[in-house]
Amino acid sequence: MYTFAKIDSPGKLLYGFIIILIIVYSSVIPSQYKVFADSILGRVFGIATIYGVIKGLGWIYGLLTAMAFLLILMGARTEGFDGGGSVSQKKIVGDRWFVEKVLGEDPTSIATDRVTTAIET
């Protein structure tokens, strides 16, 4: 006969359910929380939370917490090029690019027309 000795407590199951919801919906978390998580204080708090969850609830819940924290951190990153200096807005000259036509984009201006890359030799 099967006993329910291996089932976690309702508190642990609720915590796991909330963390799974955070993992699934990490893309809709407001950016102010993501920016805080990406700061030094937020990272220390996140690592301490992960450590506390591992010690208190076990490694499975700690792994879920770490995954949620990392997904929140990844959402704090911004995409695009960093010009590295002041941004001067340029007027668009000529026809639209093929990609702009296909994707239905209609830019009014561009931030910069030069990209600086670093090549280490």
HELIX and SHEET records of a PDB file:
HELIX    1   1 PHE A    4  LYS A    6  5                                   3    
HELIX    2   2 PRO A   10  VAL A   24  1                                  15    
HELIX    3   3 SER A   26  VAL A   28  5                                   3    
HELIX    4   4 SER A   31  ALA A   37  1                                   7    
HELIX    5   5 ILE A   40  LEU A   57  1                                  18    
HELIX    6   6 TRP A   59  ALA A   76  1                                  18    
HELIX    7   7 PHE A   98  LEU A  103  1                                   6    
SHEET    1   A 2 LYS A  90  LYS A  91  0                                        
SHEET    2   A 2 SER A 109  ILE A 110 -1                                        
END                                                                             
